[in-house]
């Protein structure tokens, strides 16, 4: 072994990245990724500043414009970013905010009673990752302007361009294509995001303009969360009107809207703290569940609708419920669990929300007796179905345990490893493809579960009927983490669950049905990034060179033309109509080998669009579904975006 030079590491090797250089060197640390998701994170940082102004009562119109040159601008009617000199740094405040991490007015409750959160980075990160960032501030009767270029270098110091009666801030930036894999802003992504904000900010108008296509989105909801719930339940069968309550306790503003749907067996609860979606819930969701459970149980008991000591469980009461919980919390009380602000940790929120929903829901039930009686009956039906499902499950564990094990042993080819995080479960379309996958798999880490026929549509059946379906029962037992409210993603026997079907319409339909099942009964699997769709190739281009077969796989027509050029004259093209047409070696190297395969990760970026689209696509209203397809699918040019996972 060569002798190490212990003196080779000295102070001269310590690199200091001044200003915003650190952001450019490690952008994913600040925005998560440099793909389309990270690109749009730049937009949210600027929009959040405008939202915080509106949240605190300054301005009620926010305009986002996608420009033809690839830049994007955000205009608000807030107070305007301060332009006076900051005493400590001796530079204009607006320059400080856009050029220094951990600077801004949100750290002080004197400036913002509540805000979208202490990101600590915000506008400066957008500036750091842009070709240019141009800021115009309308404040105190003046038009103030400054400009940064090449990742945050000040090229135009603060200047006064003229006078104005307007107030607010205009920020225009162009992302750096040397940083991002794509700099193409997506209109739908931005429109969906700001529509969610419009629901939460009652009376604030969001306008999205796309100069490239002349598309326009205009969102303003004077009834706020009531319209949010109505939008989510548009294609369902409501039992009653949307119920909404708002109030304030101990400085925390509470806004809740909810509605029950008669033929809906799931629950959809979306929670927010200071307009930031808390994907993993937290203390406000816990308080809501406690309060509404107590309110319905107390009403049912007092009106002798349930007898004895048997109480309705929370899951019985929340079946068919869509609810939005939005809290505005003062800065000094705002707490999150973890680093990602996905789960609210403010302890006061439990009692405040619990008492708030209990008192208001109790009053509402007493004032609307016909609805209250129907609701309790629905909850009792849910309770009976839950008890029947538990009984069937207990029977399976005892008298039918051997049969369940026989079904599993007949279908599942398990992985040998007990390192669950590394294990992969392939849910495969058909016995033929399942047999090929068994031969070609990595036996240590990959398990194979073939399906017979098409799964049921779980968006329109009860939990009890789902459990009686052999295919779904097998999936639940194989994953080993429960289902529904009892599902615990940490108990999953697999780090990846991969849906592998033929690349045709039947395969796509099976994918959709399975994704709907996971969305309804194992949603945390999606939220934790553990559900994927395999992307088998459509073609193989090959020819023999010096008695050796040379070949390339192709996933679409563009890939096919590229493969033809790489192989050269004399090639042969094979078209794979299904997984069963591949031999085990081909299936392994093209679709199952982590070093060469393509996987599409299933994600939920926006609960508004996700809930609505599943309801439309998997619901019973064929007219609404056809209209959605005609408006959203271009059959002449369909682009498929996949994330490569190796």
C-alpha positions as CSV (number, residue, x, y, z in Angstrom):
1,X,0.0,0.0,0.0
2,X,1.3,3.4,-1.0
3,X,2.3,5.7,1.9
4,X,-0.3,8.4,2.5
5,X,0.8,12.0,2.8
6,X,-0.8,13.2,6.0
7,X,0.2,16.8,5.3
8,X,-1.6,17.0,1.9
9,X,-4.8,18.2,3.5
10,X,-4.5,21.7,4.7
11,X,-6.3,25.0,5.0
12,X,-5.5,25.7,1.4
13,X,-7.8,22.8,0.5
14,X,-10.8,24.4,2.2
15,X,-13.1,26.0,-0.4
16,X,-15.4,28.8,0.5
17,X,-18.3,29.3,-1.9
18,X,-19.2,32.9,-1.6
19,X,-22.6,34.4,-2.2
20,X,-24.9,32.1,-4.2
21,X,-22.1,29.9,-5.6
22,X,-23.0,27.1,-3.2
23,X,-26.5,26.9,-4.6
24,X,-25.2,26.6,-8.2
25,X,-22.8,23.9,-7.1
26,X,-25.4,21.8,-5.3
27,X,-28.8,22.9,-6.6
28,X,-30.6,19.7,-5.5
29,X,-29.9,20.5,-1.9
30,X,-32.1,23.6,-2.2
31,X,-34.8,22.7,-4.7
32,X,-34.8,18.9,-4.6
33,X,-33.8,18.1,-8.2
34,X,-32.8,19.7,-11.4
35,X,-35.6,18.1,-13.5
36,X,-39.0,19.6,-14.2
37,X,-40.0,19.4,-10.5
38,X,-36.9,21.5,-9.5
39,X,-37.6,23.9,-12.3
40,X,-41.1,24.7,-11.1
41,X,-39.8,25.0,-7.5
42,X,-38.1,28.3,-8.7
43,X,-41.6,29.5,-9.6
44,X,-43.1,28.5,-6.2
45,X,-40.4,30.5,-4.4
46,X,-41.4,33.7,-6.1
47,X,-45.2,33.0,-6.0
48,X,-45.0,32.2,-2.3
49,X,-43.7,35.7,-1.7
50,X,-46.7,37.2,-3.5
51,X,-49.0,34.8,-1.7
52,X,-47.6,35.8,1.7
53,X,-48.4,39.5,0.9
54,X,-52.0,38.5,0.0
55,X,-52.2,36.2,3.0
56,X,-51.5,39.2,5.2
57,X,-54.0,41.4,3.5
58,X,-51.9,43.3,0.9
59,X,-53.1,42.9,-2.6
60,X,-55.6,40.6,-4.1
61,X,-54.4,39.9,-7.7
62,X,-51.3,37.8,-8.6
63,X,-50.3,37.4,-12.3
64,X,-47.9,34.7,-13.5
65,X,-46.8,35.0,-17.1
66,X,-44.8,32.4,-19.1
67,X,-42.9,34.4,-21.8
68,X,-41.9,33.4,-25.3
69,X,-38.2,33.6,-24.5
70,X,-38.4,30.9,-21.8
71,X,-38.6,33.3,-18.9
72,X,-41.4,33.7,-16.3
73,X,-42.6,36.7,-14.4
74,X,-44.7,37.1,-11.2
75,X,-46.5,40.4,-10.5
76,X,-48.3,41.1,-7.2
77,X,-50.1,44.0,-5.7
78,X,-48.4,43.8,-2.3
79,X,-46.5,46.5,-0.4
80,X,-43.4,46.1,-2.6
81,X,-40.1,44.7,-1.3
82,X,-38.3,47.3,0.8
83,X,-35.7,49.3,-1.1
84,X,-34.1,51.2,1.7
85,X,-30.6,50.5,3.0
86,X,-30.1,47.6,5.3
87,X,-27.9,48.9,8.2
88,X,-25.8,45.8,8.8
89,X,-24.9,45.1,5.2
90,X,-25.2,48.6,3.8
91,X,-27.0,47.4,0.7
92,X,-30.6,47.9,-0.4
93,X,-33.0,45.4,1.2
94,X,-34.3,44.1,-2.1
95,X,-30.7,43.4,-3.2
96,X,-30.0,41.6,0.1
97,X,-33.1,39.4,-0.3
98,X,-32.2,38.3,-3.8
99,X,-28.5,37.7,-3.2
100,X,-28.2,36.3,0.3
101,X,-29.5,33.0,1.8
102,X,-31.5,33.2,5.0
103,X,-32.6,36.8,4.6
104,X,-36.1,38.2,4.4
105,X,-39.0,39.7,6.4
106,X,-40.7,36.4,7.3
107,X,-38.5,35.9,10.3
108,X,-40.3,38.7,12.2
109,X,-44.0,38.5,13.2
110,X,-44.0,42.3,13.0
111,X,-43.9,42.1,9.2
112,X,-45.9,38.9,8.6
113,X,-48.5,37.7,11.1
114,X,-48.3,34.3,9.2
115,X,-46.5,33.2,6.2
116,X,-46.0,30.2,3.9
117,X,-43.0,29.3,6.0
118,X,-39.4,30.1,6.9
119,X,-37.8,28.6,3.8
120,X,-34.7,30.7,4.6
121,X,-33.7,30.6,0.9
122,X,-36.5,31.6,-1.4
123,X,-35.9,34.3,-4.0
124,X,-32.1,34.0,-3.7
125,X,-32.2,30.4,-4.9
126,X,-34.3,31.4,-7.9
127,X,-31.8,34.1,-8.7
128,X,-28.8,31.8,-8.2
129,X,-30.2,29.3,-10.8
130,X,-31.2,31.8,-13.4
131,X,-29.6,33.3,-16.5
132,X,-31.1,36.6,-15.4
133,X,-33.4,37.8,-12.7
134,X,-35.0,41.2,-13.2
135,X,-36.8,42.9,-10.3
136,X,-39.1,45.9,-10.4
137,X,-40.5,47.3,-7.2
138,X,-43.5,49.7,-7.2
139,X,-43.3,51.4,-3.8
140,X,-43.6,54.9,-2.2
141,X,-44.6,56.4,-5.5
142,X,-41.4,55.3,-7.3
143,X,-40.5,52.6,-9.9
144,X,-37.4,50.9,-8.5
145,X,-35.3,48.5,-10.6
146,X,-32.3,46.2,-10.3
147,X,-31.0,43.2,-12.3
148,X,-28.9,40.1,-11.8
149,X,-27.3,37.9,-14.4
150,X,-25.3,34.7,-14.6
151,X,-26.4,33.1,-11.4
152,X,-26.9,36.1,-9.2
153,X,-24.3,38.6,-10.2
154,X,-25.5,42.2,-9.8
155,X,-25.3,44.0,-13.2
156,X,-27.7,46.8,-12.7
157,X,-27.7,48.3,-9.1
158,X,-30.9,49.6,-7.7
159,X,-32.1,52.6,-9.7
160,X,-35.2,54.7,-9.9
161,X,-36.9,54.6,-13.4
162,X,-39.8,56.9,-12.7
163,X,-42.9,57.6,-10.6
164,X,-46.0,55.5,-10.2
165,X,-49.2,55.2,-8.2
166,X,-48.9,51.4,-8.2
167,X,-47.6,49.2,-5.4
168,X,-46.2,45.7,-5.6
169,X,-43.3,43.7,-7.0
170,X,-42.6,42.3,-10.5
171,X,-40.0,39.5,-10.7
172,X,-38.9,38.1,-14.1
173,X,-36.4,35.3,-14.3
174,X,-35.0,32.9,-16.9
175,X,-33.8,29.5,-15.6
176,X,-30.3,28.4,-16.6
177,X,-30.3,25.6,-19.1
178,X,-26.8,24.6,-17.9
179,X,-28.4,23.7,-14.5
180,X,-31.7,22.1,-15.5
181,X,-32.4,19.1,-17.7
182,X,-35.5,21.0,-19.0
183,X,-36.3,24.7,-18.9
184,X,-39.8,24.3,-20.3
185,X,-42.4,25.6,-18.0
186,X,-45.6,23.6,-18.0
187,X,-48.8,25.6,-18.0
188,X,-50.9,22.9,-16.4
189,X,-48.5,22.4,-13.5
190,X,-48.5,26.1,-12.7
191,X,-52.2,26.5,-13.2
192,X,-53.0,23.6,-10.9
193,X,-50.7,24.9,-8.2
194,X,-52.1,28.4,-8.2
195,X,-55.7,27.1,-8.4
196,X,-55.0,25.3,-5.1
197,X,-53.8,28.6,-3.6
198,X,-56.8,30.4,-4.9
199,X,-59.1,28.0,-3.1
200,X,-57.2,28.7,0.1
201,X,-57.0,32.5,-0.3
202,X,-60.7,33.5,-0.4
203,X,-61.2,36.4,-2.8
204,X,-57.6,36.5,-4.1
205,X,-57.4,36.3,-7.9
206,X,-54.6,34.3,-9.7
207,X,-54.1,34.8,-13.4
208,X,-51.8,32.5,-15.4
209,X,-50.8,33.6,-18.9
210,X,-48.8,31.6,-21.5
211,X,-47.5,33.8,-24.3
212,X,-46.3,30.7,-26.2
213,X,-49.8,29.2,-26.7
214,X,-52.2,32.0,-25.6
215,X,-53.5,29.8,-22.8
216,X,-55.0,31.6,-19.9
217,X,-56.1,30.5,-16.4
218,X,-58.1,32.8,-14.1
219,X,-58.8,31.5,-10.6
220,X,-60.7,33.3,-7.9
221,X,-63.0,31.8,-5.3
222,X,-65.1,34.0,-3.0
223,X,-66.3,31.1,-1.0
224,X,-62.9,29.6,-0.7
225,X,-62.8,26.1,0.8
226,X,-66.5,25.5,0.1
227,X,-65.8,25.7,-3.6
228,X,-62.6,23.6,-3.1
229,X,-64.7,20.7,-1.7
230,X,-67.4,21.2,-4.4
231,X,-64.7,21.0,-7.1
232,X,-63.3,17.8,-5.7
233,X,-66.7,16.2,-5.4
234,X,-68.1,17.5,-8.7
235,X,-68.5,14.0,-10.2
236,X,-69.7,12.3,-7.0
237,X,-73.1,11.9,-5.3
238,X,-73.2,14.3,-2.3
239,X,-75.5,13.5,0.6
240,X,-75.9,17.2,1.4
241,X,-74.4,20.6,0.8
242,X,-70.8,21.5,1.5
243,X,-70.5,22.3,5.2
244,X,-68.1,25.0,6.2
245,X,-66.9,26.7,9.4
246,X,-64.3,29.3,10.2
247,X,-63.2,31.0,13.3
248,X,-60.2,31.9,15.5
249,X,-58.9,30.6,18.8
250,X,-55.7,31.7,20.7
251,X,-54.4,33.5,17.6
252,X,-54.9,30.5,15.3
253,X,-57.4,31.0,12.5
254,X,-59.3,27.8,11.5
255,X,-61.1,27.3,8.2
256,X,-62.7,23.9,7.5
257,X,-65.0,22.7,4.7
258,X,-66.4,19.2,4.4
259,X,-69.0,17.1,2.5
260,X,-70.1,13.5,2.5
261,X,-70.8,11.5,-0.6
262,X,-73.3,8.6,-0.6
263,X,-71.5,6.1,-2.9
264,X,-68.0,6.9,-1.9
265,X,-66.1,4.4,0.3
266,X,-62.8,6.2,0.8
267,X,-61.9,9.3,2.7
268,X,-60.1,12.4,1.3
269,X,-58.7,14.8,3.9
270,X,-56.4,17.6,2.8
271,X,-54.7,19.8,5.4
272,X,-52.8,23.1,5.2
273,X,-50.8,25.3,7.5
274,X,-50.3,28.9,6.3
275,X,-51.2,27.8,2.8
276,X,-48.5,25.1,2.8
277,X,-50.0,21.6,2.2
278,X,-49.1,19.2,5.0
279,X,-49.0,16.0,3.1
280,X,-48.4,13.9,6.2
281,X,-51.0,15.6,8.3
282,X,-50.1,16.5,11.8
283,X,-51.7,18.0,14.9
284,X,-54.5,19.8,13.0
285,X,-55.6,16.6,11.3
286,X,-55.5,14.6,14.5
287,X,-57.6,17.3,16.2
288,X,-60.1,17.2,13.3
289,X,-60.5,13.4,13.4
290,X,-61.0,13.4,17.2
291,X,-63.5,16.2,17.1
292,X,-65.7,14.9,14.3
293,X,-65.7,11.4,15.7
294,X,-66.9,12.6,19.1
295,X,-69.5,14.9,17.5
296,X,-71.1,12.1,15.4
297,X,-71.0,9.6,18.2
298,X,-72.5,12.0,20.8
299,X,-75.3,12.9,18.4
300,X,-76.0,9.2,17.6
301,X,-76.1,8.3,21.3
302,X,-78.2,11.2,22.4
303,X,-80.8,10.5,19.7
304,X,-80.7,6.7,20.3
305,X,-79.5,5.9,16.8
306,X,-76.9,3.5,18.2
307,X,-77.4,1.3,21.2
308,X,-75.3,-0.1,23.9
309,X,-71.7,0.7,24.5
310,X,-70.6,0.1,20.9
311,X,-69.2,3.4,19.4
312,X,-68.6,4.2,15.8
313,X,-64.9,4.2,15.0
314,X,-63.2,7.2,13.3
315,X,-62.8,5.3,10.0
316,X,-66.6,4.5,10.0
317,X,-67.4,8.2,10.4
318,X,-64.9,9.3,7.8
319,X,-66.0,6.9,5.1
320,X,-67.2,8.9,2.1
321,X,-65.9,12.2,3.6
322,X,-64.0,14.9,1.7
323,X,-62.6,17.6,4.0
324,X,-60.2,20.5,3.8
325,X,-58.5,21.8,6.9
326,X,-56.7,25.1,6.7
327,X,-55.0,26.9,9.6
328,X,-53.3,30.3,9.7
329,X,-50.8,30.1,12.6
330,X,-48.7,32.9,14.0
331,X,-45.0,32.6,13.4
332,X,-44.1,32.1,17.0
333,X,-46.4,29.1,17.3
334,X,-45.6,27.5,14.0
335,X,-43.8,24.1,14.3
336,X,-43.2,21.3,11.8
337,X,-42.0,17.7,12.4
338,X,-38.9,17.0,10.3
339,X,-37.2,19.2,7.7
340,X,-39.7,19.0,4.9
341,X,-42.7,20.8,6.4
342,X,-44.9,17.8,5.4
343,X,-46.3,17.4,8.9
344,X,-47.6,20.1,11.3
345,X,-46.2,19.8,14.9
346,X,-47.9,22.8,16.6
347,X,-49.2,21.1,19.8
348,X,-51.9,23.7,20.4
349,X,-53.6,22.8,17.1
350,X,-54.9,19.5,18.5
351,X,-57.2,20.9,21.1
352,X,-58.1,24.0,19.1
353,X,-59.2,22.1,16.0
354,X,-60.8,19.3,18.0
355,X,-63.0,21.7,20.0
356,X,-63.7,23.8,17.0
357,X,-65.0,21.0,14.8
358,X,-66.9,19.3,17.7
359,X,-68.8,22.4,18.6
360,X,-69.6,23.5,15.1
361,X,-70.5,20.0,13.8
362,X,-72.7,19.3,16.8
363,X,-74.6,22.4,16.2
364,X,-74.9,21.6,12.5
365,X,-76.2,18.1,13.1
366,X,-78.8,19.3,15.5
367,X,-80.0,21.9,13.0
368,X,-80.1,19.5,10.1
369,X,-81.7,16.4,11.5
370,X,-82.6,14.7,8.2
371,X,-79.0,14.8,7.1
372,X,-77.7,13.8,10.6
373,X,-79.9,10.7,10.6
374,X,-78.7,9.7,7.1
375,X,-75.1,10.3,8.1
376,X,-75.3,8.1,11.2
377,X,-77.0,5.4,9.1
378,X,-74.2,5.6,6.6
379,X,-71.6,5.3,9.4
380,X,-73.4,2.3,10.8
381,X,-73.3,0.6,7.4
382,X,-69.6,1.3,7.3
383,X,-69.2,-0.1,10.8
384,X,-71.1,-3.3,9.7
385,X,-69.0,-3.7,6.6
386,X,-65.8,-3.2,8.7
387,X,-66.9,-5.8,11.2
388,X,-67.8,-8.2,8.4
389,X,-64.4,-7.6,6.7
390,X,-62.6,-8.2,10.0
391,X,-64.5,-11.4,10.6
392,X,-63.7,-12.6,7.1
393,X,-60.0,-11.7,7.7
394,X,-60.0,-13.6,11.1
395,X,-61.6,-16.6,9.4
396,X,-58.8,-16.5,6.8
397,X,-56.2,-16.4,9.5
398,X,-57.7,-19.5,11.3
399,X,-59.9,-21.9,9.3
400,X,-58.7,-20.8,5.9
401,X,-55.1,-20.0,6.7
402,X,-53.8,-23.0,4.8
403,X,-55.9,-22.0,1.7
404,X,-54.5,-18.4,1.8
405,X,-50.9,-19.8,2.1
406,X,-51.7,-22.2,-0.8
407,X,-52.9,-19.3,-3.0
408,X,-49.7,-17.3,-2.2
409,X,-47.4,-20.3,-2.8
410,X,-49.2,-21.0,-6.1
411,X,-48.9,-17.4,-7.3
412,X,-46.0,-15.6,-5.6
413,X,-42.4,-16.4,-6.5
414,X,-40.7,-14.7,-3.5
415,X,-37.4,-12.9,-3.2
416,X,-34.7,-14.7,-1.2
417,X,-33.5,-11.6,0.7
418,X,-35.0,-10.4,3.9
419,X,-33.6,-6.9,3.3
420,X,-37.0,-5.5,2.5
421,X,-35.8,-2.1,1.4
422,X,-33.8,-3.7,-1.4
423,X,-36.5,-6.1,-2.5
424,X,-38.7,-5.5,-5.5
425,X,-42.2,-6.9,-6.2
426,X,-43.1,-7.2,-9.9
427,X,-46.9,-7.4,-10.4
428,X,-47.0,-9.0,-13.9
429,X,-49.8,-9.2,-16.4
430,X,-50.6,-12.8,-17.2
431,X,-49.2,-16.2,-16.4
432,X,-47.0,-16.4,-19.5
433,X,-45.2,-13.2,-18.8
434,X,-45.0,-14.2,-15.1
435,X,-43.2,-17.4,-16.1
436,X,-40.7,-15.5,-18.2
437,X,-40.1,-13.0,-15.4
438,X,-39.5,-15.8,-12.9
439,X,-36.7,-17.2,-15.1
440,X,-35.1,-13.8,-15.9
441,X,-35.3,-12.2,-12.4
442,X,-32.7,-11.5,-9.8
443,X,-33.7,-14.3,-7.4
444,X,-32.2,-12.6,-4.4
445,X,-34.1,-9.3,-4.6
446,X,-36.9,-9.7,-7.1
447,X,-40.3,-11.3,-6.4
448,X,-42.9,-12.1,-9.1
449,X,-46.7,-12.0,-8.7
450,X,-48.7,-12.7,-11.9
451,X,-52.3,-11.5,-12.3
452,X,-55.1,-13.4,-13.9
453,X,-57.4,-11.1,-15.9
454,X,-58.2,-7.5,-15.2
455,X,-58.5,-6.2,-11.6
456,X,-61.7,-4.6,-10.3
457,X,-62.2,-0.9,-10.4
458,X,-61.8,0.0,-6.7
459,X,-63.1,3.5,-7.1
460,X,-66.7,2.3,-7.3
461,X,-66.8,-0.8,-5.0
462,X,-66.9,-1.3,-1.2
463,X,-63.9,-2.3,0.9
464,X,-65.7,-5.6,1.7
465,X,-66.1,-6.5,-2.0
466,X,-62.5,-5.5,-2.6
467,X,-61.3,-7.9,0.1
468,X,-63.3,-10.8,-1.4
469,X,-61.4,-10.3,-4.7
470,X,-58.7,-13.0,-4.8
471,X,-56.2,-10.8,-6.8
472,X,-56.4,-7.9,-4.4
473,X,-56.3,-10.1,-1.3
474,X,-53.2,-11.7,-2.7
475,X,-51.5,-8.3,-3.3
476,X,-52.4,-7.2,0.2
477,X,-51.0,-10.4,1.8
478,X,-47.9,-10.3,-0.4
479,X,-46.9,-6.7,0.5
480,X,-47.7,-7.4,4.1
481,X,-48.3,-3.9,5.4
482,X,-52.1,-4.0,5.7
483,X,-54.5,-1.8,3.8
484,X,-56.7,1.3,4.1
485,X,-56.3,3.2,7.4
486,X,-54.3,0.3,8.8
487,X,-51.7,0.4,6.1
488,X,-48.2,1.0,7.4
489,X,-45.7,1.7,4.6
490,X,-42.8,0.9,7.0
491,X,-44.0,-2.7,7.2
492,X,-43.9,-3.3,3.5
493,X,-41.9,-6.3,2.4
494,X,-40.7,-4.4,-0.7
495,X,-38.8,-1.2,-1.3
496,X,-40.3,-1.0,-4.8
497,X,-43.6,-2.3,-6.1
498,X,-43.5,-2.4,-9.9
499,X,-46.5,-2.8,-12.2
500,X,-45.3,-4.6,-15.3
501,X,-47.8,-5.0,-18.2
502,X,-47.9,-5.2,-22.0
503,X,-47.3,-1.9,-23.9
504,X,-50.8,-1.9,-25.3
505,X,-54.3,-0.6,-24.4
506,X,-55.1,-3.6,-22.2
507,X,-51.8,-3.2,-20.4
508,X,-52.5,0.5,-19.8
509,X,-56.0,-0.3,-18.5
510,X,-54.6,-2.8,-16.0
511,X,-52.0,-0.2,-14.9
512,X,-54.7,2.3,-14.3
513,X,-56.8,-0.1,-12.3
514,X,-53.9,-1.2,-10.1
515,X,-52.8,2.4,-9.6
516,X,-56.4,3.3,-8.5
517,X,-56.2,0.4,-6.0
518,X,-53.0,1.6,-4.5
519,X,-54.3,5.2,-4.5
520,X,-57.4,4.1,-2.6
521,X,-56.0,1.6,-0.2
522,X,-52.2,2.0,0.0
523,X,-51.7,5.7,-0.7
524,X,-48.6,6.0,1.5
525,X,-46.8,3.6,-0.9
526,X,-47.2,6.3,-3.6
527,X,-46.4,9.2,-1.3
528,X,-43.2,7.5,-0.2
529,X,-42.1,6.9,-3.8
530,X,-42.3,3.1,-3.7
531,X,-44.8,2.5,-6.6
532,X,-43.5,2.3,-10.2
533,X,-44.6,1.3,-13.7
534,X,-42.2,-0.8,-15.8
535,X,-41.5,0.5,-19.3
536,X,-40.9,-2.4,-21.6
537,X,-39.4,-1.6,-25.0
538,X,-41.5,-1.8,-28.2
539,X,-38.7,-2.8,-30.5
540,X,-35.4,-4.5,-30.8
541,X,-33.1,-3.6,-33.7
542,X,-30.4,-6.2,-34.4
543,X,-27.9,-7.7,-36.9
544,X,-25.1,-10.1,-36.9
545,X,-21.6,-8.7,-37.0
546,X,-18.6,-11.1,-37.3
547,X,-20.8,-14.0,-36.1
548,X,-21.9,-12.0,-33.1
549,X,-25.4,-10.6,-32.6
550,X,-25.5,-6.8,-32.0
551,X,-28.7,-5.2,-30.9
552,X,-30.4,-2.1,-29.4
553,X,-33.8,-1.7,-27.7
554,X,-36.2,1.1,-28.6
555,X,-39.0,2.5,-26.5
556,X,-40.6,4.7,-29.1
557,X,-40.3,5.8,-32.7
558,X,-37.5,8.3,-32.0
559,X,-35.6,5.6,-30.2
560,X,-36.2,3.2,-33.1
561,X,-34.7,5.6,-35.6
562,X,-31.7,6.2,-33.4
563,X,-31.2,2.5,-32.9
564,X,-31.3,1.9,-36.7
565,X,-28.6,4.4,-37.2
566,X,-26.4,2.9,-34.5
567,X,-26.8,-0.6,-35.8
568,X,-26.3,0.4,-39.5
569,X,-27.4,-1.2,-42.7
570,X,-28.7,-4.7,-42.8
571,X,-30.6,-4.4,-39.5
572,X,-33.7,-6.4,-38.5
573,X,-36.5,-4.9,-36.4
574,X,-38.5,-7.1,-33.9
575,X,-41.7,-5.6,-32.6
576,X,-42.7,-6.8,-29.1
577,X,-46.5,-6.9,-28.9
578,X,-46.4,-8.2,-25.3
579,X,-44.1,-9.2,-22.5
580,X,-44.7,-12.9,-23.3
581,X,-43.0,-12.4,-26.7
582,X,-39.6,-11.8,-24.9
583,X,-37.5,-14.5,-23.7
584,X,-36.2,-14.4,-20.1
585,X,-32.9,-12.8,-21.1
586,X,-34.5,-10.1,-23.1
587,X,-37.1,-9.3,-20.4
588,X,-34.3,-9.0,-17.8
589,X,-31.9,-6.8,-19.7
590,X,-34.6,-4.5,-21.1
591,X,-37.2,-4.2,-18.4
592,X,-36.0,-5.7,-15.1
593,X,-32.3,-5.0,-14.8
594,X,-31.8,-2.0,-12.5
595,X,-28.7,-1.0,-14.5
596,X,-30.5,-0.7,-17.8
597,X,-34.3,-0.6,-17.3
598,X,-36.7,2.4,-17.4
599,X,-39.2,2.9,-14.6
600,X,-41.9,5.5,-14.3
601,X,-42.4,6.5,-10.7
602,X,-46.0,7.1,-9.7
603,X,-46.4,10.4,-7.8
604,X,-49.1,12.7,-6.4
605,X,-47.9,16.2,-7.1
606,X,-51.3,17.9,-6.7
607,X,-54.2,16.6,-4.7
608,X,-56.7,18.7,-6.5
609,X,-55.9,17.3,-10.0
610,X,-55.2,13.8,-8.7
611,X,-58.5,13.4,-6.8
612,X,-60.5,15.0,-9.7
613,X,-58.8,13.0,-12.5
614,X,-59.2,9.6,-10.7
615,X,-62.9,10.4,-10.0
616,X,-63.4,11.3,-13.6
617,X,-61.4,8.5,-15.2
618,X,-62.6,5.7,-12.9
619,X,-66.1,7.0,-12.1
620,X,-69.4,5.8,-13.7
621,X,-70.1,9.0,-15.7
622,X,-69.0,8.1,-19.2
623,X,-70.1,11.5,-20.6
624,X,-67.8,13.4,-18.2
625,X,-64.9,10.9,-18.9
626,X,-65.3,11.3,-22.6
627,X,-65.3,15.1,-22.3
628,X,-62.1,15.0,-20.2
629,X,-60.3,12.7,-22.6
630,X,-61.3,14.9,-25.6
631,X,-60.1,18.0,-23.8
632,X,-56.8,16.6,-22.4
633,X,-55.5,13.9,-24.8
634,X,-54.0,14.7,-28.1
635,X,-54.2,11.5,-30.1
636,X,-52.1,12.8,-32.9
637,X,-49.1,13.6,-30.7
638,X,-48.7,11.9,-27.3
639,X,-45.5,12.6,-25.5
640,X,-44.5,10.2,-22.7
641,X,-42.3,11.5,-19.9
642,X,-40.5,8.9,-17.8
643,X,-37.9,9.1,-15.1
644,X,-35.0,6.8,-15.5
645,X,-34.3,4.8,-12.3
646,X,-31.1,2.8,-12.1
